[in-house]
Amino acid sequence: MTIREHSEQIEKNILSPSACLSVNTRGRLRQEEKCPVRTEFQRDRDRVIHCKSFRRLKHKTQVFLSPEGDHYRTRLTHTLEVAQIARTVARALRLNEDLTEAVSLAHDLGHTPFGHAGERALNSLCPGGFRHYEQSLRVVDKLEKNGMGLNLTYETRNGILCHTTGTQAETIEGRIVRIADRIAYINHDIDDALRAGVLSQRALPTEAVELLGSTTSGRINTLVIALIENSNENELSMGEEIQGVFDRLHRFMFASVYSNDSAKHEENKVPDLMSFLYEYFNRHPELLPEENKQTAVREGTERAVCDYLAGMTDRYAVEQFKSLFIPNSWVGYR
């Protein structure tokens, strides 16, 4: 028995009947020889961690654009917080932690620079629109490894595609990630908003503070425990009362932070910046990186430019804009 086979046997012995066993995966887009050490979902997780798109998340906005401070969340720290919450729930419910972690780590690989402002900008520019969860799947299927993709399992890919609104993931592990994503971003966005002075502790809804807790860790702990205690093998639930207050807290954040002019005023510059870059590279596809040029040949220039812009970090997008549209100082001979 190989180490992988031993791990697969442990899964069969200890996981819930509703868990997705790695041995039962529906497979990969391209068949591969199995690893003697790692299960299929462990391989997915490792491939995501080592890919370029994952590393770029550290310089992509979560909520606040280019904040002055080392403790504000980025898209990468958000991803790690989602993975931690999702794994805690999966372990408590005896579900597959490796699959849960793989989906968590990959769910935002296709996110744009400048957070959802960048996503809205690309959605208005790209033919057919732009949705970051679809782009995340495109990243792992087609864009990583010079067009070869990561060749992840069906279950991980399905969880990535279904991590936000709309169709639910087919596995309960994938559905956990959707809830963990929401728990993570609402609570860490409250923390960042308090740090930025956009919110005050007194402004938080009284019922949310009383029922969920007055601190980030307290609220996350309450929500995670509620999810574990109210869920069963087939259905995830926080319970009616906790869910109701959590939903109201979500609406409060949209009104007070996500739509706050003082917090988001810099986002007004994002559509023009993205539009300038989009139009410029569509006129000059010869300036695209080589892998994007290949996409242009296969799928058209607009698709290639969309991929290129979506993959940019905040600072790289700004640098590209400056180099293309802002004149450099000229120093002549003396």
C-alpha positions as CSV (number, residue, x, y, z in Angstrom):
1,M,0.0,0.0,0.0
2,T,1.4,3.4,-1.0
3,I,1.3,6.4,1.3
4,R,-1.5,7.9,-0.9
5,E,-3.5,4.7,-0.6
6,H,-3.1,4.7,3.1
7,S,-4.4,8.3,3.3
8,E,-7.3,7.3,1.1
9,Q,-8.1,4.5,3.5
10,I,-8.0,6.9,6.4
11,E,-10.5,9.1,4.6
12,K,-12.9,6.1,4.2
13,N,-12.6,5.2,7.9
14,I,-13.0,8.6,9.5
15,L,-14.9,11.0,7.2
16,S,-18.7,11.5,7.1
17,P,-20.8,9.6,4.6
18,S,-21.5,12.9,2.9
19,A,-17.8,13.8,2.5
20,C,-16.2,13.8,-0.9
21,L,-13.5,11.1,-0.8
22,S,-10.5,11.8,-2.9
23,V,-10.7,8.3,-4.3
24,N,-14.1,9.1,-5.7
25,T,-13.1,12.2,-7.6
26,R,-14.6,12.6,-11.1
27,G,-11.1,13.2,-12.3
28,R,-9.1,15.8,-14.2
29,L,-9.5,17.3,-17.6
30,R,-6.4,15.4,-18.6
31,Q,-5.6,12.0,-17.1
32,E,-2.4,11.8,-15.1
33,E,-0.5,9.1,-13.3
34,K,-1.4,9.2,-9.6
35,C,1.0,10.5,-7.0
36,P,2.4,7.8,-4.7
37,V,2.3,10.2,-1.7
38,R,-0.5,12.7,-2.1
39,T,-4.2,12.3,-2.6
40,E,-5.9,14.0,-5.6
41,F,-7.1,16.9,-3.6
42,Q,-3.8,17.4,-1.8
43,R,-2.2,17.7,-5.3
44,D,-4.8,20.3,-6.2
45,R,-4.0,22.4,-3.1
46,D,-0.3,22.2,-3.7
47,R,-0.6,23.2,-7.4
48,V,-2.6,26.3,-6.4
49,I,-0.1,27.4,-3.7
50,H,2.8,27.1,-6.1
51,C,1.2,28.9,-9.1
52,K,2.0,32.5,-10.1
53,S,-1.6,33.7,-9.8
54,F,-1.6,32.8,-6.1
55,R,1.5,34.8,-5.5
56,R,0.1,37.9,-7.2
57,L,-2.8,38.0,-4.8
58,K,-0.6,39.6,-2.2
59,H,-0.6,42.9,-4.3
60,K,-4.3,42.9,-5.1
61,T,-6.9,45.0,-3.3
62,Q,-9.4,43.4,-1.0
63,V,-11.5,46.5,0.0
64,F,-9.3,49.6,0.5
65,L,-7.1,50.6,-2.5
66,S,-3.4,51.0,-1.8
67,P,-3.9,51.6,2.0
68,E,-1.1,53.2,4.0
69,G,-0.5,50.5,6.6
70,D,0.9,47.0,6.9
71,H,-2.2,45.4,8.5
72,Y,-4.9,46.0,6.0
73,R,-6.1,42.8,4.2
74,T,-5.1,42.0,0.7
75,R,-6.6,39.4,-1.6
76,L,-4.0,36.9,-0.4
77,T,-4.7,37.4,3.3
78,H,-8.4,37.2,2.6
79,T,-7.8,33.9,0.8
80,L,-5.9,32.5,3.8
81,E,-8.6,33.5,6.2
82,V,-11.2,31.8,4.1
83,A,-9.1,28.7,4.0
84,Q,-8.7,28.7,7.8
85,I,-12.4,29.1,8.5
86,A,-13.4,26.6,5.9
87,R,-11.0,24.0,7.2
88,T,-12.2,24.4,10.8
89,V,-15.8,23.8,9.7
90,A,-14.8,20.8,7.5
91,R,-12.9,19.2,10.2
92,A,-15.6,19.6,12.8
93,L,-18.2,18.1,10.4
94,R,-15.8,15.3,9.3
95,L,-15.6,16.4,5.7
96,N,-12.7,16.5,3.3
97,E,-10.3,19.2,4.5
98,D,-8.0,18.9,1.5
99,L,-10.8,19.6,-1.0
100,T,-12.1,22.4,1.2
101,E,-8.6,24.0,1.4
102,A,-8.0,23.6,-2.4
103,V,-11.2,25.4,-3.3
104,S,-10.6,28.1,-0.7
105,L,-7.0,28.8,-1.9
106,A,-8.1,28.9,-5.6
107,H,-11.4,30.7,-5.3
108,D,-10.1,34.3,-6.1
109,L,-7.2,33.5,-8.4
110,G,-9.0,35.3,-11.2
111,H,-9.8,38.4,-9.3
112,T,-8.9,41.7,-10.9
113,P,-6.7,44.5,-9.5
114,F,-8.5,47.1,-7.5
115,G,-11.0,44.7,-6.0
116,H,-14.6,44.8,-7.1
117,A,-14.1,48.2,-8.7
118,G,-11.7,46.5,-11.2
119,E,-14.2,43.7,-11.7
120,R,-17.0,46.1,-12.5
121,A,-14.7,48.0,-14.9
122,L,-13.8,44.8,-16.8
123,N,-17.4,43.7,-16.8
124,S,-18.3,46.8,-18.7
125,L,-15.4,46.5,-21.1
126,C,-15.1,42.8,-22.0
127,P,-17.5,41.3,-24.6
128,G,-19.8,38.9,-22.6
129,G,-18.9,40.6,-19.4
130,F,-16.5,39.6,-16.7
131,R,-17.1,37.6,-13.5
132,H,-14.1,36.9,-11.2
133,Y,-15.3,33.3,-10.3
134,E,-15.4,32.4,-14.0
135,Q,-12.0,34.0,-14.5
136,S,-10.7,32.0,-11.5
137,L,-11.7,28.8,-13.3
138,R,-10.2,30.0,-16.5
139,V,-6.9,30.7,-14.7
140,V,-6.6,27.1,-13.4
141,D,-7.9,25.5,-16.6
142,K,-6.1,27.6,-19.3
143,L,-3.9,30.4,-18.2
144,E,-1.5,29.0,-15.6
145,K,1.7,27.1,-16.7
146,N,2.0,28.9,-20.0
147,G,-1.5,27.9,-21.2
148,M,-1.4,24.3,-19.9
149,G,-3.5,25.1,-16.8
150,L,-3.2,23.3,-13.4
151,N,-5.3,20.4,-14.5
152,L,-7.3,20.3,-11.2
153,T,-10.0,17.8,-10.3
154,Y,-13.6,18.3,-11.2
155,E,-14.6,18.9,-7.6
156,T,-12.1,21.6,-7.0
157,R,-13.0,23.3,-10.3
158,N,-16.7,23.1,-9.4
159,G,-16.1,24.7,-6.0
160,I,-14.2,27.5,-7.6
161,L,-17.0,28.3,-10.1
162,C,-19.7,28.1,-7.5
163,H,-18.1,30.0,-4.6
164,T,-20.3,33.1,-4.9
165,T,-24.0,33.8,-5.8
166,G,-25.9,31.5,-8.1
167,T,-25.5,27.8,-8.5
168,Q,-24.4,25.9,-5.3
169,A,-21.3,23.7,-5.5
170,E,-22.0,20.0,-5.9
171,T,-19.9,19.0,-2.9
172,I,-20.7,20.0,0.6
173,E,-17.0,21.0,0.9
174,G,-17.5,23.5,-1.9
175,R,-20.6,24.9,-0.2
176,I,-18.6,25.4,3.0
177,V,-16.2,27.6,1.1
178,R,-19.0,29.9,-0.1
179,I,-20.1,30.5,3.5
180,A,-16.5,30.8,4.8
181,D,-15.8,33.4,2.2
182,R,-18.7,35.5,3.4
183,I,-17.8,35.1,7.1
184,A,-14.2,36.1,6.4
185,Y,-14.8,39.2,4.3
186,I,-17.6,40.8,6.3
187,N,-15.6,40.4,9.5
188,H,-12.2,41.4,8.3
189,D,-13.7,44.3,6.4
190,I,-15.2,45.5,9.6
191,D,-11.8,45.3,11.2
192,D,-10.1,47.2,8.3
193,A,-12.9,49.8,8.3
194,L,-12.4,50.4,12.0
195,R,-8.7,50.8,11.5
196,A,-9.2,53.2,8.7
197,G,-11.7,55.3,10.7
198,V,-14.5,54.7,8.2
199,L,-16.5,52.9,11.0
200,S,-16.6,53.4,14.7
201,Q,-17.3,50.6,17.1
202,R,-20.5,52.4,18.2
203,A,-21.8,52.5,14.7
204,L,-22.0,48.7,14.4
205,P,-25.6,47.3,14.7
206,T,-26.4,46.7,18.4
207,E,-28.0,43.3,17.7
208,A,-24.9,42.2,15.8
209,V,-22.6,43.2,18.7
210,E,-24.9,41.6,21.3
211,L,-25.5,38.3,19.5
212,L,-22.3,37.8,17.4
213,G,-19.7,39.6,19.5
214,S,-17.8,42.9,19.7
215,T,-14.5,41.7,18.2
216,T,-13.5,40.2,14.9
217,S,-12.4,36.9,16.5
218,G,-15.5,36.8,18.7
219,R,-17.9,37.2,15.7
220,I,-16.1,34.7,13.6
221,N,-16.1,32.2,16.5
222,T,-19.8,32.7,17.0
223,L,-20.6,32.2,13.3
224,V,-18.4,29.2,12.9
225,I,-19.8,27.4,16.0
226,A,-23.4,28.2,14.9
227,L,-22.6,26.8,11.4
228,I,-21.2,23.6,12.9
229,E,-23.9,23.1,15.5
230,N,-26.8,23.7,13.1
231,S,-25.5,21.8,10.1
232,N,-26.0,18.1,9.2
233,E,-24.7,15.7,6.6
234,N,-26.8,17.2,3.8
235,E,-27.4,20.8,4.8
236,L,-25.4,23.7,6.0
237,S,-27.1,26.2,8.4
238,M,-26.3,28.8,11.0
239,G,-29.7,28.7,12.5
240,E,-32.5,31.2,11.8
241,E,-31.5,33.8,14.5
242,I,-27.8,33.9,13.8
243,Q,-28.4,33.9,10.0
244,G,-30.8,36.8,10.2
245,V,-28.5,39.0,12.2
246,F,-25.5,38.0,9.9
247,D,-27.6,39.0,6.8
248,R,-28.4,42.3,8.4
249,L,-24.8,42.9,9.2
250,H,-24.0,42.2,5.6
251,R,-26.5,44.8,4.4
252,F,-25.1,47.3,7.0
253,M,-21.6,46.8,5.5
254,F,-22.8,47.5,2.0
255,A,-24.5,50.7,3.1
256,S,-21.7,51.9,5.5
257,V,-18.5,50.7,3.9
258,Y,-18.8,49.2,0.5
259,S,-20.7,52.2,-0.8
260,N,-19.0,54.8,1.5
261,D,-17.8,57.8,-0.6
262,S,-15.0,58.6,1.8
263,A,-13.7,55.0,1.9
264,K,-14.1,54.3,-1.8
265,H,-13.5,57.7,-3.5
266,E,-10.2,56.5,-5.1
267,E,-12.3,53.8,-6.9
268,N,-13.7,56.5,-9.1
269,K,-10.4,56.5,-10.9
270,V,-10.4,52.8,-11.6
271,P,-12.9,52.7,-14.6
272,D,-10.8,55.2,-16.6
273,L,-7.5,53.6,-15.8
274,M,-8.8,50.1,-16.8
275,S,-10.5,51.6,-19.9
276,F,-7.4,53.3,-21.1
277,L,-5.3,50.1,-20.7
278,Y,-8.0,47.9,-22.3
279,E,-8.3,50.2,-25.4
280,Y,-4.5,50.7,-25.7
281,F,-3.6,47.0,-25.7
282,N,-6.5,46.2,-28.0
283,R,-4.9,48.7,-30.4
284,H,-1.4,47.3,-29.8
285,P,-1.6,43.6,-29.2
286,E,2.0,43.2,-30.2
287,L,2.9,44.7,-26.8
288,L,1.1,41.9,-24.8
289,P,3.2,39.2,-23.1
290,E,3.9,36.2,-25.2
291,E,1.4,33.9,-23.4
292,N,-1.3,36.6,-24.0
293,K,-0.3,36.9,-27.7
294,Q,-1.0,33.1,-28.0
295,T,-4.4,33.6,-26.5
296,A,-5.1,36.4,-29.0
297,V,-4.4,34.0,-31.8
298,R,-6.6,31.3,-30.4
299,E,-9.5,33.3,-28.9
300,G,-9.1,36.9,-30.1
301,T,-7.4,40.1,-28.9
302,E,-10.2,41.2,-26.6
303,R,-10.1,38.0,-24.7
304,A,-6.3,38.2,-24.4
305,V,-6.4,41.8,-23.2
306,C,-9.1,40.9,-20.6
307,D,-6.9,38.1,-19.3
308,Y,-3.9,40.4,-19.1
309,L,-5.7,43.1,-17.2
310,A,-7.4,40.7,-14.8
311,G,-4.0,39.2,-13.9
312,M,-2.4,42.5,-13.1
313,T,-1.7,43.5,-9.5
314,D,-2.8,47.0,-8.4
315,R,0.7,48.4,-8.6
316,Y,1.5,46.8,-11.9
317,A,-1.6,48.3,-13.5
318,V,-0.7,51.7,-12.1
319,E,2.9,51.4,-13.4
320,Q,1.6,50.3,-16.9
321,F,-0.7,53.3,-17.0
322,K,2.0,55.7,-16.0
323,S,4.5,54.3,-18.5
324,L,1.9,54.5,-21.3
325,F,0.1,57.7,-20.6
326,I,2.2,59.9,-18.3
327,P,5.2,61.6,-20.0
328,N,8.6,60.9,-18.4
329,S,10.9,63.8,-17.5
330,W,13.5,64.4,-20.2
331,V,17.1,65.1,-19.2
332,G,19.3,66.5,-22.1
333,Y,23.0,66.7,-22.4
334,R,24.7,69.5,-20.7
